[in-house]
Amino acid sequence: MQWILQDFEDTNKLSAALDRLGFEYSWHKVVPFVGDLLPAPEIRDLNAVVLFGAYTLWRYAEAHGLKPGVFRITPFLDEASWHPYLLNGPDARVLALKDIPHSLADDGRDWFLRPVEDSKEEPGRVKSTDDILRLAQKVLALDEAEIPEGSLRHDTLLMPTPPAVILKEWRIWVVRDKVVTYSLYKDGSRVVYRHEIDEDALAFAQQMVSANPCYSDAYVMDICRTPDGLRLLETNCINAAGFYSADLIKLAMAISESVQ
């Protein structure tokens, strides 16, 4: 397996695990707006290459026929088998950014806002209605031809949902329908990175994986504990998701074994 890494704090963590395993990897920069890699990687086997870094690396992988390259996923909202377990249920409101000014009432409410697709265009966070409307107006004031690739666009689908009480949040790494590793990343209001998970939360995570087999060969799932029980928050592209306190030795081994 050939590992291509873009230089980020998290990929530096991954490189340390790759060093321990004796796996070969190379460092590259992404040319802005073009998407080429510098230096250009020397690919030995098109079917045994994986890229970690920015989400936009999927374009380079697909343009050069690299497999698995970047493990793409579909929006988690499209997966009917997960609907009963979603934090905000299957009826979450979805709006194109261009529809927000006349669809979202300026009533002072707070919303948790995130893009429907795992595109990293806007981080998921709580925003006031006023902030959301200003964000939409700022984007809509731009000609679409002026908007850089990977940024919010007029037709970006966004999901505003009422903020929920979350007691704990975990990130789960899944390879070939098996939970490989995990990390706590929020305990109440505190951001904490610890390689731990409650026993019932681990069982819930594997239940979610088994409920939707073959979703992707590898992906990240975020789950949480609420006053009403365990819930599925979202899924993310494994190649561009933060590692927190995951066991990266186990993760690298699982990914390598998955393509042999």
C-alpha positions in Angstrom: 0.0 0.0 0.0 1.3 3.4 -0.9 0.3 6.3 1.4 0.1 9.9 0.1 -0.1 12.5 2.8 -0.8 16.2 2.8 1.0 18.0 5.6 -1.5 18.5 8.5 -1.2 18.0 12.2 -3.4 14.9 12.0 -1.5 13.4 9.1 1.7 13.9 11.1 0.1 11.7 13.8 -0.7 9.1 11.0 2.9 9.2 9.7 4.2 8.3 13.2 2.0 5.2 13.1 3.1 4.4 9.5 6.7 4.7 10.7 6.1 2.2 13.4 4.5 -0.2 11.0 7.2 0.2 8.4 4.7 1.4 5.8 5.9 3.6 3.0 4.5 7.1 2.6 5.3 10.5 1.0 4.5 14.1 1.7 2.9 16.5 -0.8 1.4 19.9 -1.1 -1.9 20.6 -2.9 -1.7 23.3 -5.6 -4.6 25.7 -4.7 -7.5 25.8 -7.2 -5.7 23.3 -9.5 -5.6 20.3 -7.2 -2.2 18.9 -8.4 0.2 17.5 -5.9 3.7 18.8 -5.4 5.9 17.0 -5.8 4.0 14.7 -8.1 3.8 11.2 -6.5 5.5 8.3 -8.2 2.7 5.7 -8.3 3.7 2.1 -8.4 0.3 0.4 -8.4 -2.9 2.4 -9.2 -4.9 -0.1 -7.2 -2.9 0.3 -3.9 -2.9 4.0 -3.1 -4.6 5.9 -0.3 -4.5 9.7 0.3 -5.0 11.5 3.6 -5.4 15.2 4.1 -7.9 17.7 2.7 -11.3 16.3 1.5 -10.6 17.7 -2.0 -7.9 15.1 -2.5 -10.7 12.9 -3.9 -10.6 14.9 -7.1 -6.9 14.0 -7.6 -7.5 10.4 -6.8 -10.3 10.1 -9.3 -8.5 12.1 -12.0 -5.6 9.7 -11.8 -7.5 6.5 -11.2 -6.1 5.8 -7.8 -7.8 3.1 -5.7 -9.0 3.1 -3.1 -7.7 6.7 -3.1 -10.3 8.5 -1.0 -13.1 6.5 0.5 -16.2 8.5 -0.7 -19.5 8.4 1.2 -23.1 9.4 0.5 -24.9 11.8 2.8 -26.0 10.0 5.9 -29.4 11.5 5.6 -29.9 9.4 2.5 -29.5 6.1 4.4 -33.0 5.0 5.4 -31.7 2.3 7.7 -30.2 4.9 10.0 -33.2 7.2 10.1 -34.6 5.8 13.4 -31.3 6.4 15.2 -30.4 9.9 14.0 -30.1 12.7 16.6 -32.6 14.9 14.8 -34.7 12.2 13.2 -35.4 11.5 9.6 -37.4 14.7 9.2 -34.6 17.1 9.6 -35.1 20.3 7.5 -32.8 20.6 4.4 -32.4 24.0 2.6 -30.4 25.1 -0.3 -28.3 28.1 0.8 -30.1 30.3 -1.8 -33.5 29.5 -0.1 -32.4 30.4 3.4 -33.2 34.2 3.2 -36.9 33.5 2.5 -37.3 30.1 4.3 -35.6 30.7 7.6 -37.5 33.1 9.9 -35.4 35.8 11.5 -36.8 35.0 15.0 -33.6 35.0 17.1 -33.5 31.2 17.5 -30.3 29.2 17.5 -29.7 26.3 15.1 -27.1 23.7 14.7 -26.0 24.2 11.0 -24.0 21.8 8.9 -23.8 20.9 5.2 -25.8 17.8 4.2 -22.8 16.3 2.3 -19.4 15.7 4.0 -17.8 18.4 1.9 -16.2 20.5 4.7 -17.6 23.7 3.2 -18.8 24.8 6.6 -18.0 23.2 9.9 -21.1 22.0 11.9 -21.7 24.4 14.8 -24.5 26.3 16.6 -25.3 29.6 14.9 -28.0 32.2 15.6 -30.6 32.8 12.9 -29.0 36.2 12.3 -25.6 34.7 11.7 -27.0 32.1 9.3 -28.9 34.8 7.3 -25.7 37.0 7.2 -23.7 34.0 6.0 -26.3 33.3 3.2 -26.4 36.9 2.1 -22.6 37.0 2.0 -22.4 34.0 -0.3 -25.3 35.0 -2.5 -23.7 38.4 -3.1 -20.9 36.6 -5.0 -21.2 35.5 -8.6 -21.0 31.7 -8.6 -18.1 31.9 -11.0 -16.1 33.8 -8.3 -16.6 31.2 -5.6 -13.6 28.9 -5.1 -14.0 25.2 -5.3 -14.8 23.7 -1.9 -16.6 26.8 -0.6 -20.2 27.4 0.1 -22.2 27.9 -3.1 -25.7 29.1 -3.9 -27.0 25.5 -4.2 -25.1 24.0 -1.2 -27.6 21.9 0.8 -27.6 22.8 4.5 -29.3 21.2 7.4 -30.4 23.5 10.3 -31.7 21.6 13.3 -32.6 22.6 16.9 -29.5 22.3 19.2 -29.7 19.1 21.3 -28.4 18.3 24.8 -25.4 16.0 24.2 -23.7 14.4 27.2 -20.8 12.6 25.4 -19.6 12.4 21.8 -17.4 9.7 20.2 -15.8 9.3 16.8 -15.8 5.7 15.4 -13.5 4.5 12.6 -15.0 1.7 10.5 -13.2 -0.4 7.9 -15.0 -3.2 6.0 -18.1 -3.0 8.3 -16.1 -3.4 11.5 -15.4 -0.9 14.2 -11.6 -0.6 14.2 -10.9 2.1 16.7 -12.6 5.0 18.5 -12.1 8.2 20.5 -14.0 10.3 23.0 -13.9 13.9 21.7 -16.4 15.7 23.9 -17.5 15.1 27.5 -20.4 17.5 28.3 -19.3 20.9 27.2 -15.6 20.0 27.4 -13.5 19.0 24.4 -11.4 16.1 25.5 -9.5 13.5 23.4 -9.2 10.2 25.1 -9.0 6.7 23.7 -12.0 5.4 25.5 -15.7 4.5 24.9 -18.5 3.3 27.1 -19.3 -0.3 26.5 -22.9 0.3 25.4 -21.7 3.1 23.0 -19.3 0.7 21.4 -22.1 -1.9 21.0 -24.3 0.8 19.5 -21.7 1.8 17.0 -21.3 -1.7 15.7 -25.1 -2.0 15.6 -25.2 1.1 13.4 -22.5 -0.3 11.1 -24.4 -3.6 10.9 -27.7 -1.8 10.2 -26.2 -0.3 7.0 -23.6 -2.8 5.6 -21.4 -1.8 2.6 -22.0 1.9 3.2 -18.3 2.5 2.3 -15.2 0.4 2.6 -14.0 2.8 5.2 -15.6 5.8 7.0 -16.0 7.7 10.2 -19.1 7.7 12.3 -19.9 10.2 15.1 -22.2 9.0 17.8 -23.4 10.6 21.0 -25.1 10.0 24.3 -28.2 12.2 25.0 -30.7 12.2 27.9 -32.9 10.0 25.6 -30.2 7.5 24.8 -27.5 6.9 22.2 -27.9 8.5 18.8 -26.0 8.7 15.4 -24.8 12.2 14.7 -23.2 12.0 11.3 -20.7 10.2 9.1 -17.5 11.7 7.6 -14.9 10.9 5.0 -12.2 8.9 6.8 -9.4 10.4 4.7 -10.1 14.0 5.9 -11.5 13.5 9.5 -9.6 14.4 12.6 -8.0 11.5 14.4 -8.4 12.7 18.0 -7.1 9.8 20.2 -7.8 6.9 17.8 -5.4 3.9 17.7 -3.7 4.8 14.4 -1.7 1.6 14.4 -4.9 -0.4 14.2 -6.5 1.9 11.7 -3.5 1.9 9.3 -3.3 -1.9 9.5 -7.0 -2.3 8.8 -6.9 0.0 5.8 -3.8 -1.7 4.4 -5.4 -5.2 4.9 -8.7 -4.0 3.3 -7.1 -3.6 -0.2 -5.0 -6.7 -0.3 
